[in-house]
Amino acid sequence: MKLLSLLFLTLFLGKACSDHKKQDIEAAVIEYVANTRGFYQKITVQGQTVRISKDRTGKEKTVATKISDADWEEMVKSFKMIELDSLIKLKAPTEKRFYDGAAIANLKIIYKDKVYETIAFDHGFPPKEIEKLVNKITSFAKQDNEN
């Protein structure tokens, strides 16, 4: 009986600890901003919708577009792989933004009332730890340009 109780508690506590670490993308607001002197792009993902703005002032009314189920699943997987506390420590793989070779980009995630933000990196060249998520987010803007 003690062995059965011990086994049950081990499984129960182990499951509770693993669930605690999972990040729920539904509770997050993800903002990607890229800009230079002549270019501005803000992509906001909240829930299964995306909003794209090219207006720095924020006066432009954006239209919420539903993210396809396949794209959403890919985002969920990428989001769960990110360690939010380490976003600020990520190193930019290139430095093209220093000589106007690329727009300055930044990723901000608001999750459970806490803001997690990266340091600046080159638009199109995100740190490898967030590359899949950033590339998926920027693909929505490319799709928007095609429409």
C-alpha positions in Angstrom: 0.0 0.0 0.0 2.9 2.4 0.8 4.4 1.6 -2.6 1.2 2.3 -4.4 0.7 5.6 -2.5 4.3 6.6 -3.2 3.9 5.8 -6.9 0.7 7.8 -7.1 2.2 10.8 -5.4 5.3 10.7 -7.6 3.2 10.7 -10.8 0.8 13.4 -9.5 3.5 15.8 -8.3 5.6 15.1 -11.4 2.7 16.0 -13.7 1.8 19.1 -11.7 5.4 20.4 -12.0 5.6 19.8 -15.7 2.3 21.5 -16.4 3.4 24.6 -14.4 6.3 25.2 -16.9 4.2 25.1 -20.1 3.6 28.5 -21.6 0.1 29.2 -23.0 0.3 31.3 -26.1 -3.4 32.2 -25.7 -2.4 34.2 -22.6 0.3 36.1 -24.4 0.5 39.2 -26.6 3.4 39.1 -29.0 4.7 42.3 -30.6 7.3 42.4 -33.3 8.5 45.9 -34.4 11.0 46.6 -37.2 11.9 50.2 -38.2 14.4 52.5 -39.9 14.1 56.1 -40.9 11.8 55.2 -43.9 10.3 51.9 -42.8 8.1 50.9 -39.9 6.3 47.6 -39.3 4.5 46.5 -36.2 3.0 43.0 -36.1 0.9 42.1 -33.1 -0.3 38.5 -32.4 -3.0 38.0 -29.8 -5.1 34.9 -29.6 -5.3 33.4 -33.0 -5.4 36.8 -34.7 -2.7 39.1 -36.2 -2.7 42.9 -36.7 -0.2 44.6 -39.0 0.5 48.3 -38.8 2.9 50.4 -41.0 2.0 53.7 -39.2 4.4 54.9 -36.4 1.8 57.2 -34.9 -0.6 54.3 -34.2 -3.5 56.3 -35.7 -3.9 53.9 -38.6 -6.8 51.5 -37.9 -5.6 47.9 -38.2 -7.7 45.0 -39.2 -7.5 41.7 -37.2 -6.8 38.7 -39.4 -7.4 35.2 -38.3 -4.3 33.0 -38.3 -4.8 29.6 -40.0 -4.9 26.5 -37.9 -1.6 25.2 -39.4 0.2 28.5 -38.8 -1.2 28.7 -35.3 0.0 25.2 -34.4 3.5 26.1 -35.7 3.4 29.3 -33.5 2.3 27.4 -30.5 5.2 24.9 -30.9 7.7 27.7 -31.4 6.4 29.7 -28.4 6.7 26.8 -26.0 10.3 26.4 -27.0 11.2 29.9 -25.9 12.5 30.6 -22.4 10.9 34.0 -21.7 13.3 35.0 -19.0 16.3 34.6 -21.3 14.9 36.9 -24.1 16.9 39.9 -22.8 20.1 37.9 -22.9 19.9 36.8 -26.6 22.7 38.0 -28.8 22.0 39.3 -32.3 23.7 37.2 -34.9 24.5 40.1 -37.3 25.1 43.9 -36.9 23.7 45.2 -40.2 21.5 47.7 -38.3 24.6 49.7 -37.3 25.2 50.8 -40.9 21.7 50.9 -42.2 22.1 47.5 -43.7 18.9 46.2 -42.0 16.0 47.6 -40.1 16.2 47.5 -36.3 13.9 44.8 -34.9 12.6 43.9 -31.5 10.4 41.2 -30.1 8.2 41.9 -27.0 6.1 39.3 -25.3 3.6 40.3 -22.7 2.7 37.1 -20.7 0.8 37.0 -17.5 1.2 40.7 -16.9 4.9 40.6 -17.3 6.9 42.1 -20.2 9.7 40.1 -21.8 11.7 41.9 -24.5 14.8 41.2 -26.6 17.6 43.6 -27.3 17.6 45.1 -30.8 18.5 42.8 -33.7 18.5 43.0 -37.5 15.2 42.6 -39.2 15.4 39.3 -41.1 18.2 38.0 -38.9 16.8 37.1 -35.5 18.7 35.2 -32.8 18.5 31.5 -33.5 16.6 30.9 -30.2 13.6 32.8 -31.5 14.1 32.4 -35.2 11.2 30.1 -35.9 8.7 32.3 -34.0 10.0 35.5 -35.6 10.0 34.1 -39.1 6.4 32.9 -38.7 5.4 36.3 -37.4 7.0 38.2 -40.2 5.5 35.8 -42.7 2.1 37.2 -41.8 3.2 40.6 -43.1 4.5 39.1 -46.3 1.1 37.4 -46.8 -0.6 40.8 -46.1 1.6 42.5 -48.7 0.6 39.9 -51.3 -3.2 40.5 -50.7 
